[in-house]
Amino acid sequence: MSYNRLLLSLWLLLLASVAQAHHVIGRPSYSLNEDSNTPPSIQVETQIGDYFVTYMVFPAFPRPNEPARINLYASRISGDQPYQGKVSFSIRDDSWFGGNEEDIGTQDVDYNVFRQNFVVSKAGNYIVTARFEADGQPYIVDFPLRIGKPAPIGTIGIIVSVALVVLFGLNLIHRRRRLTNIRIRDAHQEQRQQ
């Protein structure tokens, strides 16, 4: 009898541990979106002129051809007053031979946050630029952004690899010529000795 009770207790305990929660930190799960529990891939705080700027990129690991979003907060250092104008965003390839800068939008403030959605078609490293003007002064903030998994060998890696292959090839050709010259010289010496 006690063996059956023990098995029943274990079975009920197992069922209770499988139950799934419908709330995360006290919030119902149906009101969560993809950014609710996802940390940003970048969260940087910087000071530029009279402003303190914080920006974040969602989702945590942006992928090519999938929507992503930049959240930017700007507030005065003195008085902590949020910036209430417009912020324009642009993006460019972060490489030596990078392409042109592309405007991705201009945003008005929304509850003290500037939210800019964007989609990048190619994996790689990029620079996102946020521009705004306050009190007649331009403010420009650049920050890095990685989309997907860029190629393991960048432009510099390719150049170094090609240079190494060329040097190895030239060294090999030089050694063959040297060996050929040594063989010819040895053959001439043998002919003279005979």
Buried (B, 14 or more C-beta within 10 A) or exposed (E): EEEEEEEEEEEEEEEEEEEEEEEEEEEEEEEBEEBEEEEBBBEEEEEBBBBBBBBBBBBEEBBBEEEBBBBBBBBBEEEEEEBEEEBBBBBBBBBEEBEEEEEBBBBEBEEEBBBBEBEBEEBBBBBBBBBBBBEEEEBEBEBEBBBBEBEEEBEEEEEEEEEEEEEEEEEEEEEEEEEEEEEEEEEEEEEEEE
